[in-house]
Amino acid sequence: MCADYDEHVAKRCREPIAEEVSDKERANFCGYFAPRAKAWTPPDTSAAEQARLELEKLFGKR
C-alpha cells in the first residue's frame, strides 16, 4: 500500500535509504511510508443495502 513499493527494484522499495523489511507478514514500521493513491477502495455494499431495505419493507422498521 506504499507509494514507493515496487517489485522490480532492490529491497522492493524505491526509497534508497529505507531499511529492508525482512518479515512482511508481521507488523513493521517505515519512516518513509506514503500511502499509494487508491490503495484501498471500500467494498460494494449496494447488494447488502438493497437486501436490508427489502427486509425493512417486509417486516417493518423497528
N, C-alpha and C positions, 0 to 999 in steps of 0.2 A: 504494500500500500504506500510505499515511499516513492517520491518523485525521482530519486536517484537510483532506485533498484534497476538493474539491467543484467540479465542472464549471460550476456555476451562479453562482459568485462571481468577483470580480475576481482576477486572477492565479491562479485555480483553487485558492486556499488561503484557509481561514477564519482563519488566523493573521494579524492585521492588520499586524504589523511584520516578517514574514518576507520575505526577498528573493525576487523572481521568478526562476524557473528558465527561462532562455530556450531552452536546448538540452536537451530531455528525453530525447534518445537517448544522451547521454553520462553518465558518472558525475558526480554532483553531491553537495553536502553541504548539509544544513539543520539548524541547531541546534534547531529546533522539531519535528523529526520524531518522531512517535509511531506505532508500528505499529498498524494497524487490526485490531481483533479479527477473527479468522478470515480474515485476508488471504491466507493460504496454507493449503491443505489438501493433505495428502500424496496421491499418486496411488493409485488402487485397484490393488493388486498381487496380488489374490486369484487372478486367472486365471494369472498367471505363476507364482505359488507352487504352484498346482494342477498346472501343466504340469511343474514341476521335480519334484514328488512322484511324478508318473506316470513320468517318466524314471528316477528313482531306483528305483522298483519294477521297471521293465523291465530296466535294466542293472545294478542293484545299486549300493549306495553305496560309493564308493572311500575 
